[in-house]
Amino acid sequence: MSNTNNLPSPKATADTGPFWAAAAQGKLLLRRCRECSQVHYYPRPNCPFCSGETDWVDSAGKGEVYTFSVMQRADPPYVMAYVRLDEGVAMMTNIVDCDPSAVAIGMKVKAVYRPTGDGTLVPMFAPA
């Protein structure tokens, strides 16, 4: 159960500003290509698959742990993971609100939002 108040705050850019604004409202946004319809994460204006233009789309914020690592040397220990969202994209994140020893590959998770040091909300995931 990591202390997220020690996390550095993200710097919003023209490309990521809507993502962070949505996170402040408890919403997770992804980008979808207008040409090939592929959804992707990390937010960027051009599709990484075909270079087409993209639009923001809502994510349900649900998925499962694809892989993870417990940072045992941290005090307290915390979990870094890749979560595969139901929309098909993988997102590097933290797993929170559970004992690190309870995390398992395939565990169903949902998006939650935790504040950084300046109060900026960052999406993380907790057991569903």
N, C-alpha and C positions, 0 to 999 in steps of 0.2 A: 504494500500500500504506500506508494511513493508520495513524497511531499512535493506536489506540483508547484508550490509557491517558490521553489528554488529554480524552476525552469526559466530560461531566458525567454523574453517575449518575442514573438514573431514580428518581422517587419513587413507590413503590407506593401505591395507594389501595385502598379496599374493592373498587372495580370492576376494578382492574388487578392486584391482588395475585396471583391465580392465574396470570396471564400471566407475571409475573416469576418466580414460584416454578417454573413449568415451564421457563422459559428457563435457570434455574440448573441444571436437569437435562438441558439440551440438547434440549428439546422446544419446538415452536411450537404455540401454541393459538390458535384463532379462536372466534368466537361464531356460533351458528346459532339462528335464530328457531324457536320452537316452533309458531308459527302459519303462517308462509309458507315456512319451510325455507330462507330466504336465509342465506348465510354472509356475515359482514362482519368488517372490521377497520377501525378501532381498537376495542379491547374496551370495550363498554358494555352495561349490563344490558337495555336496550330496543332492539328492532330499529329501525334507521334507515329501513326501508322501510314497516313497518306498525305500529310501536310495540308489537309483541308481546314477550313475555318470551323470553329467550335462554338457551342452555346452552353450556358450553364443549365444543369438539370438537377432536380432534387434527388437525393439518395434516401433510401429508407433507413440507412444507418444500421443495418443488420448484416451479419456475416458470421464467419467462423475463423478460428485461429488456424492459419496455414503453417506457421512455424514460429518458434519463440526461443528466448534465452532469458534466464533469470540472472540478474546482476547481483550476485551474492555478496560481493565486497562492499556494496553500497549500504548505507545505514539510514533507513531500513532498505532491505533488498527490494528490487522492483523488477517488473517484467517488460522487456521489449519484444514486440511481435510484429509479424506481418499478418494482417487480417485480410482475408479474401471476402470482399463485400458481395452481397447477393447480386449486385449489378455486374460482377465479374472482375472487378479491378482489385489489386492488392494495395494495401496501404500500410506503411510502417507506422507503428503507434505504440502506446503503452497499454497494458491490461491493468485495470485498477479495480478496487472494491472487492478483492478476493485475496486469499492467501496465495502467494506465488507457487506453492507446491500443488495447488488445486488446478493450475492451468494445464491444459492438454491440447494437443493437436486435434482439430475437429470440434473443439468447444464452441458452442453458439454464443455470440456476443452481440452487444448493441452499443451504439454510440452514446457517450456521456461527455459532458463538457466540464473541464477543470480550469481554474484560473492560474495564470502564471504570476510572477512577482508583481506586475503592474495591473493585474486584474483581467488581462486579455484571456478570453476563453479559448481553449485548445481542445479539439476533439480527441478523445481517448475511447477505450472500449472496456465494458464490464460484462460479466456473465449475463446472458439473456434469461 
